[in-house]
Amino acid sequence: MLMTDNTETPSPMTDGASQTGFASEAQAKGANTVQALRPTIDDAKAAGREALGTAKEIAGDAWKTARSYAKNASGMAGEKLGTLKTQASDLQATASRRIADEPIKAVAIGAAAGALLAALVLRRKRDTRR
C-alpha cells in the first residue's frame, strides 16, 4: 500500500484519539471556534438586514421618482394637447371668417389647390408606370 502503513479502521483510531485526549481537545477547540465566530455571524446578519433595508429604501425612492416623472409627462402632454386644440380652433375660426369675407377668392384658392394636387397625383402615377 502506498498511502499509509496504518491499517487501523476508523473506530479503533477514534478510540485511540479519545484515550489520548485528542478528542476532548478537538471538541473544545471546535466549541471555541463556534463561540469566536458567533459575533462575526451576528455582524454579517445585521449587515445583511441593513443592506436589505437600504435596498428597499432605494427601490421605493426610484418608484416615487419614476411615478413623478410619469405624472409630469402626462401633465405636459395634456397641456400640449390643449394648446393644439386651441390653435386648431383658432385656425378654423380664422378660415371661416376669411371665407365669409371673400367667398370668390376662397373658391379660387380651393380650385387652385385642387388642380395642384391633381397634377401631383397624375405625375406620380405616370412616374410609377415607367
HUSULPE-V875345 format. One line per field, one symbol per residue. ss: DSSP state (H for helix, E for strand, L for the rest). psi: psi as a letter, one per 40 degrees, with the letter a starting at -180 (. if undefined). Layout:
BEGIN
ss = ???
psi = ???
END
This chain:
BEGIN
ss = LLLLLLLLLHHHHHHHHHHHLHHHHHHHHHHHHHHHHHHHHHHHHHHHHHHHHHHHHHHHHHHHHHHHHHHHHHHHHHHHHHHHHHHHHHHHHHHHHHHHHLHHHHHHHHHHHHHHHHHHHHHHHHHHHL
psi = hddieheiiddddddddddeedddddddddddddddeddddddddddddddddddddddddddddddddddddddddddddddddddddddddddddddddgddddddddddddddddddddddddddd.
END
